[in-house]
């Protein structure tokens, strides 16, 4: 799993790539939490380069969502590949997250 970070306006944009599975989920969660604790901005997770996504990945997303809400910040997800989006739909978590088709739309929406 790869992870890149950049700041755009009032957001920290985090690009995830590779596999989000049971073997990597805890490591990714730890890295995401560290980034979130170091910055006080809202977060956009760009998932365009995620190859596969398991229920462990969903657990990470829920955990990050809770962490951000505790500090009155928002999490937005964007560029979900079809397979990743289907995981969210099957588990019925689409309504729990702000999901956008593009990073630009996530940045410009309120």
Order of alpha helices (4+ residues) and beta strands (2+ residues): beta-beta-alpha-beta-alpha-beta-alpha-beta-alpha
